[in-house]
Amino acid sequence: MKACMAMLCISATSLTWSALAAQNTQITSKAAKESVYDEIEKAPGKARAKRNPFEQNADAASAGKILFEQHCAECHGETALGGKKAPSLRAVEIQNASPGAVFWILTNGVVRRGMPVWSKLPEPQRWQLVTYIKSLGIASSEVADDTPKKP
């Protein structure tokens, strides 16, 4: 009788572990399909439609570079190619996104991924950051390999 109970406990434990492993595989594969750049697609249409008042303004890009170095380079890297904490801003997804969508991300952040909210930074400075980020262009490695780099 004790042997039957022991086998029943072992079987139940084995089934539980198998179910947990299957569930973990499903969660892992779902997470693998999520891109670090998916948030840019969540920008509302009204935000995407916003035009950058500093577009093509070299002075704004220079000011944006200074702001980038002060606020963004620590996570996104000195050349915005990404780092341990944050993805590349020179990826196809960011460079092809509308300036309004990039502005929306800057304003609202992506807190669950570690991107802070920058809404307290004055709006002109956020647009200067957008101008700088868009001036960087797509990194040559991103052109060759269309797969986004994960942090």
ZIVEN-V407172 format. One record per pair of residues at least 4 apart in sequence whose C-alpha atoms are under 8 Angstrom apart, sorted by the first residue. I is the first residue (numbers start at 1). GAP is how many residues later the second one is. Records with the same first field share a line. If there is no record, write none. Layout:
# ZIVEN-V407172
I: GAP, GAP
This chain:
# ZIVEN-V407172
1: 4
2: 4
3: 4
4: 4
5: 4
6: 4
7: 4
8: 4
9: 4
10: 4
11: 4
12: 4
13: 4
14: 4
15: 4
16: 4
17: 4
18: 4
19: 4
20: 4
21: 4
22: 4
23: 4
24: 4
25: 4
26: 4
27: 4
28: 4
29: 4
30: 4
34: 4
35: 113, 115
36: 51, 112, 114, 115
37: 4, 56, 57, 111
38: 4
39: 4, 66, 71
40: 53, 54, 57, 61, 62, 65
41: 60
43: 4, 5, 58, 61, 62
44: 4, 57
45: 4
46: 4
47: 53, 54, 56, 57
48: 50, 51, 52, 53, 56
49: 49, 51
50: 49, 50
51: 48, 49
52: 47, 48, 75, 78, 79
53: 74
54: 6, 73, 74, 77
55: 76
56: 75
57: 4, 74
58: 4
59: 4
60: 4, 68, 71, 72
61: 4, 67, 68, 70, 71, 74
62: 4, 70
63: 4, 65, 66, 69
64: 4, 61, 62, 63, 64, 65, 66, 67, 68, 69
65: 4, 64, 67
66: 4
67: 4, 5, 58, 62
68: 4, 5, 61, 64
69: 4, 5, 9
72: 4, 5
73: 4, 5, 6, 7
74: 4
75: 7, 8, 9, 10, 11
76: 4, 5, 6, 7, 9, 10, 11, 12, 13
77: 4, 5, 6
80: 8, 9, 10
81: 6, 7, 8, 9, 10, 58
82: 4, 5, 6, 7, 69
83: 4, 5, 68
84: 67
85: 29, 66
86: 28, 29, 65
87: 62, 63, 64
88: 61
89: 5, 6, 44
90: 4, 5, 43, 46, 47, 48, 49, 52
91: 4, 47, 48, 51, 57
92: 4, 46, 50, 51, 54, 56
93: 4
94: 8
95: 38, 39, 42, 43
97: 4, 5
98: 4
99: 4, 31, 32, 35
100: 4
101: 4
102: 4, 28
103: 4, 23, 24, 27
104: 4, 5
105: 4, 5
106: 11, 12, 13, 20
107: 10, 11, 12, 19
108: 8, 9, 10, 11
109: 6, 7, 8, 9
110: 4, 5, 6, 7
111: 4, 5, 6
118: 8
119: 4
121: 4, 5
122: 4
123: 4
124: 4
125: 4
126: 4
127: 4
128: 4
129: 4
130: 4
131: 4
132: 4
133: 4
138: 4, 5
139: 4
140: 4
141: 4
142: 4, 5, 6
